[in-house]
């Protein structure tokens, strides 16, 4: 929720607009995705209290 509220990449964008925006950045694919994904699935659900 925090990310969607404060990150300028998200603010005011619909899903399709966000996907198009991110696609146009031409960022390289993450190099360690296969290592990070299992860790995020196990430990990625963290509640943040503001």
N, C-alpha and C positions, 0 to 999 in steps of 0.2 A: 504494500500500500504506500509506503514512504516513497519508493522509487517512482510510482505513477503520479504522486503528488508533486514532487520537487524536481525530477529529472526533466530538463527541457526537451529531451528526445520524446518523452511521453506526453507532456502537458498539452492538452487541446487536440490530440490526434486520435482518430479512430484507428481500429486495428489495421485496416488496409493501408491507410496513410502511413502508419508507423512501419509496416513491412516494406513499403516502397521507399521510405526515407532511409531505413537501414540498408536496404539493398543497394541504394545509390551511393553509399559511403565507400564501397569497394574495399571493405576491410578483409584482411587475410583470415582464412579459417583458423580456428584455435588449434594449436599444435598438440595439446595434451588433453583433448576432449575425452578420449576413451578412459583416461585416468581420472579426470575430474567428475565425469558424469556419475559413476557409482558412488563416489564420496558425497556428492550433492544429494543423491537420492536417499542415502542413509542419514546424513546429518544436516541437510539443507533446510529443514523445517524449523526455523528459529523464530520465536515470537519476540518482537521488539516492543518495548514499552516506552512511549514518548511522554 
